[in-house]
Each structure stands twice: as C-alpha cells, then as structure tokens.
Amino acid sequence: MDQSKALVALQALANPQRLALIRHLMGVQGHAAGTLAGCLGISASALSFHLATLEGAGLIRSRRDGRQVIYSVDRAIMGGLIGHLLNDCCLGDAEVKACCMAKRDLAMPTLSATPAEE
C-alpha cells in the first residue's frame, strides 16, 4: 500500500463511529445498512455518511442482494494497511510486531496538558 492510500484509510478510521463500524463488520461476512444502523444505534443519514467515507477509503465494499446493499470489510485492504504500518512505518520493529501479536488489551496513552513553563 502506498503512503497516500494509507493516509486516506487512517483518516477514515480516525472517527469513533467509523471505527465501530469496522469492528462490527470484521466479525461477519456482511450486513445490510439497516441492520448496521440498528446494531450501532446511529441514524440512517449518519450511517450513510460514514459508510461512504469508509468505502471511499477502500476499507469496505458494498454489493447488492436484491433490494438491500450489503457492506463488508475489504480484508485485503485492511491487511495491507496494517502491513504498511508495521513494515514501512515501524520498519518491522520486533517489539512493535510482538505487541501486534499479543492477545492483551493495550491501553492507549492519553494526552494530558502540561503546564506552560515559566
């Protein structure tokens, strides 16, 4: 994956609702938009916006099934993004790779404001 595609994908993922959509879709082969809206508790218009953003970034794809549109994660693109981060950005660092493979919940560090120096 080239850097420009990775940046578009990362920007699309930098939203709580879109990240929740990806998380939900990773466990299934696909869901209809109405099902997704119900599962995630978001309006149809908000869902449409988020799905379009993720689809535009290449992270999800859609297919018609009768009158419904079924959305699913493009696992090859997701894997390419993770591979790009691990190999190109982190240069295959062994510690980073070990953290990726560990089955533990690593808390994300929080940014705290530091007082201005006097």
N, C-alpha and C positions, 0 to 999 in steps of 0.2 A: 504494500500500500504506500502510495506516495504521501508526502507531508501535507499537501493541500487537502487531499481526501480525508486524511486522519484528523486534521483540524476541523473540518466541517462535521465529521462524526462526533468528535469530542464536544464541539459546541452544541450539537443536538442533544447530547446526553447530559449536558450541564443544566438540567431542569428536573425538579422532583417528580412532576407528573410523567415526563417522558422516560425517566429512569424507572419509575414504577411500571410503565407500560412494557418496557423491555424486560424487566424482571418477571412480569406476569406472563409474557409471551414466550419466555425461554422454557417454561415448563410444559408447553403444549405445541402441537403442530400448527395451530392457528385458531383464531377466534373472529367471530363477526363483530363489527363495530358496536352494535347494540349490546352484545354480551360484555365487551370491554368496558363500555360506559357504565353498565350496571355493577360490574366487579370492582371498578375503581372509584365509583361514585363521582364521576365528573359529567358535565353537560355534553350533549352531542356536539355543540359548536366548539367547545374547548377540545374535545377528543379529536374532532376533525382537524383542527389546527395542529395538534401535537402529532397525529398520525402523518400529516402532510410533511411536517418538519423531519420526522424520522425517515420517512420514505425518500424525501429529497436528499437526505444524507446517505442513503443506501443501506441503512441499518435494518429496515423492514421492507417487506414486499407485500403486494396485495394480489388476490386472484378472485375472479367471480365464481360463485357457486349458486347458480340460479339467480335469485334476486338479491342475494347477500354478497357483500365483499368480505373476504376472509383475509385477515392480516397475520403475518408470521415474521419471525426474526430471520434475517439472512445470516445464517450461522457462519458462512464462509467470510462474509464481510466483517462480522463481529470478531471472528478468529484472526482475520488479517489486521484489524485494529489493535487487538491485544498483542499480536506478534510484533507489530510496528513499535508499540510502546516498550515491549520487553527487549527486543533485539536492536532496534535502531536508536531509540531514545535512551534506554538504560544500558546499551551495549552488552546485553546478555549477562549483566552482573549476577553472580551466583547467589548473593544474598537476596536480591530482588526476586529472582526466579524461585528460590526456596519459599519466600513469602507467598508467591502466587500459588504454589503447590500445597501449602499448608492448609489444613482443614480447621482453621481457627478464625475467630472474628477479630480482625484488627481494627481497633477504633481509629477513626480518622482524627488527626490532631485538630484542635480548634485554635483559631487565631484569636489572640487576645490583644487588646490595645496596650501598647506600652506607653508609660508616661513620657512626655517630651523631656528631653534633657535640658537642664537649666544652665 
